[in-house]
Every structure is written in C-alpha cells, then in structure tokens.
C-alpha cells in the first residue's frame, strides 16, 4: 500500500527542515571551494523538494 498525499507532503516538509539544518551547519564552515559547492547542492536539493511539494506527483 502506498503513501497518502498527506504523508508524502509531511515527508517533503521533513526533508526541507533537514536541508535547513544542514545549511545552517555548512554556513559555520570556513570559506573554501568545497563550502561553495556544498551550498549549491543544498540549494538545488531544497528547490527540487519545494517543487515536489508544490506540484503533486500523480500515478
């Protein structure tokens, strides 16, 4: 049995909170090319997750 829309949305919201926590921790790192790449990846993953939350995926 699959996940309900409400459960799926809740999971996506949890992911967004996790990304925010990771982003806050990454901001404490010293400036370096790796930090910039990490921040780009976090931003890209947050945006992708937000799009999934806004546009429901239909089977």
C-alpha positions as CSV (number, residue, x, y, z in Angstrom):
1,X,0.0,0.0,0.0
2,X,1.3,3.4,-1.0
3,X,1.7,6.6,0.9
4,X,-1.2,9.1,1.2
5,X,-0.7,12.6,-0.2
6,X,-0.7,14.0,3.3
7,X,2.1,11.5,4.4
8,X,4.1,12.4,1.3
9,X,3.8,16.1,1.9
10,X,4.8,15.6,5.5
11,X,7.9,13.7,4.4
12,X,8.8,16.5,2.0
13,X,8.4,19.1,4.8
14,X,10.7,17.0,7.0
15,X,13.3,16.9,4.2
16,X,13.1,20.7,3.9
17,X,13.7,21.1,7.6
18,X,16.7,18.7,7.3
19,X,18.1,20.8,4.5
20,X,17.8,23.9,6.5
21,X,19.6,22.3,9.4
22,X,22.4,21.1,7.1
23,X,22.6,24.6,5.5
24,X,23.0,26.2,8.9
25,X,25.8,23.8,9.8
26,X,27.5,24.4,6.5
27,X,27.5,28.1,7.0
28,X,29.8,27.6,10.0
29,X,32.5,26.1,7.8
30,X,35.4,28.2,6.7
31,X,35.1,29.7,3.3
32,X,36.6,27.4,0.6
33,X,35.6,26.0,-2.8
34,X,34.1,22.9,-1.1
35,X,31.8,25.0,1.0
36,X,30.5,26.8,-2.1
37,X,29.8,23.5,-3.8
38,X,28.0,22.2,-0.7
39,X,25.9,25.3,-0.5
40,X,25.0,25.0,-4.2
41,X,24.0,21.3,-3.7
42,X,21.9,22.2,-0.7
43,X,20.1,25.0,-2.6
44,X,19.5,22.7,-5.5
45,X,18.0,19.9,-3.4
46,X,15.8,22.4,-1.4
47,X,14.5,23.8,-4.6
48,X,13.8,20.4,-6.0
49,X,12.0,19.3,-2.9
50,X,9.9,22.6,-2.8
51,X,8.8,21.9,-6.4
52,X,7.7,18.4,-5.5
53,X,5.7,19.9,-2.6
54,X,4.0,22.5,-4.9
55,X,3.3,20.1,-7.8
56,X,1.8,16.8,-6.7
57,X,3.0,13.8,-8.5
58,X,0.2,11.7,-9.9
59,X,0.5,8.0,-10.7
